[in-house]
Amino acid sequence: MINLGPLDKKNSEWMLKCRNHPSIMKWCRQVEEIPYEHHWRWWDKQDQDESIQMYSIYADGGIVGVCGLTSIDRVNSRAEFSLYISPTYQGHGYAKEALKLLLEKGFYTHNLNSIWGEMIDGNMAEKLFLSVGMKHEGTRRSFYYKDGVYRDAHLYSIMREEYDLLKCNDSSKYLVPPGPYVESVSDGELLTEGEWRSSCDEETGSSFWTRYYDQKGEPEDK
Ligand SMILES: CC(C)(COP(=O)(O)OP(=O)(O)OC[C@H]1O[C@@H](n2cnc3c(N)ncnc32)[C@H](O)[C@@H]1OP(=O)(O)O)[C@@H](O)C(=O)NCCC(=O)NCCS
């Protein structure tokens, strides 16, 4: 069972060790090992800076990684995400669960409209980002000079509306959409049966959800 909690000072040295592990450092923006004093400076900064919200990732009660929302921009309701799992605990599906929980926090606790992230070319984490519904936005060419070469950086993002929809369509967990809804029969447009779509009432400007069925489809029980 994965859950997110606040950063705990007793794990701070563990965190620094992870950050400076070659297999994690390789995919971060840092170009050299983070010295102890820089780590503490960052710790105090994130503690006081409202544009940074960091979380410890716990699996069955023990810390396995760290994730967070950074550069939180209240005007545009967006933030960047960051995430790492200790090399000891990688490959158990922890990152995927943690990233979903982080999106929940971003969209429903911090009320963000979009969450974005950046990945250095060659990182297999792309599969992870796509698996939680993120989309590839574009590529910053030769953006980082790492390990003696210029590397491209890929940008990924997900909008709150897209995340809501993913939750709505995962009928095993979310049987009703997060807002007012209507049901409708598709007029010839090819839609996945039972798929929820978010729409906007042009007169009132309010948004609502529609669940479409094809002409032959039987509505599912809710
Ligand atoms: C990327 C990272 C967080 C993945 O952690 P993890 O706990 O091992 O990931 P998960 O076990 O949840 O894997 C999620 C999916 O991504 C895939 N994946 C993740 N890392 C992978 C890798 N290095 N190689 C191949 N596939 C990988 C998994 O196969 C899995 O896919 P599946 O659900 O189809 O099996 C971890 O490798 C890490 O900390 N890397 C260094 C920091 C980093 O790159 N952070 C992301 C950029 S901010």
The ligand as a Gaussian input file, in Angstrom:
#p B3LYP/6-31G(d) Opt

LIG

0 1
 C       11.505000       6.483000     -13.161000
 C       11.348000       5.850000     -11.780000
 C       10.685000       6.854000     -10.829000
 C       10.486000       4.584000     -11.929000
 O       10.297000       4.014000     -10.629000
 P        9.723000       2.530000     -10.442000
 O        9.107000       2.431000      -9.083000
 O       10.770000       1.560000     -10.766000
 O        8.596000       2.495000     -11.571000
 P        7.351000       1.502000     -11.609000
 O        7.810000       0.179000     -11.052000
 O        6.166000       2.141000     -10.973000
 O        7.135000       1.365000     -13.164000
 C        6.083000       2.015000     -13.862000
 C        6.108000       1.639000     -15.320000
 O        7.208000       2.263000     -15.976000
 C        8.115000       1.275000     -16.496000
 N        9.468000       1.680000     -16.138000
 C        9.819000       2.538000     -15.178000
 N       11.166000       2.676000     -15.148000
 C       11.633000       1.879000     -16.105000
 C       12.932000       1.558000     -16.580000
 N       14.032000       2.126000     -16.046000
 N       13.056000       0.697000     -17.611000
 C       11.940000       0.125000     -18.168000
 N       10.697000       0.388000     -17.767000
 C       10.546000       1.242000     -16.744000
 C        7.766000      -0.012000     -15.791000
 O        8.011000      -1.140000     -16.599000
 C        6.297000       0.146000     -15.513000
 O        5.527000      -0.213000     -16.639000
 P        4.367000      -1.358000     -16.486000
 O        3.340000      -0.739000     -15.540000
 O        3.885000      -1.556000     -17.871000
 O        5.086000      -2.535000     -15.887000
 C       12.726000       5.411000     -11.205000
 O       13.387000       4.599000     -12.148000
 C       13.624000       6.584000     -10.841000
 O       13.591000       7.062000      -9.712000
 N       14.441000       7.041000     -11.811000
 C       15.365000       8.159000     -11.585000
 C       14.665000       9.502000     -11.466000
 C       13.757000       9.774000     -12.665000
 O       14.086000       9.448000     -13.794000
 N       12.602000      10.395000     -12.409000
 C       11.650000      10.719000     -13.467000
 C       11.960000      12.028000     -14.108000
 S       11.415000      13.344000     -13.036000

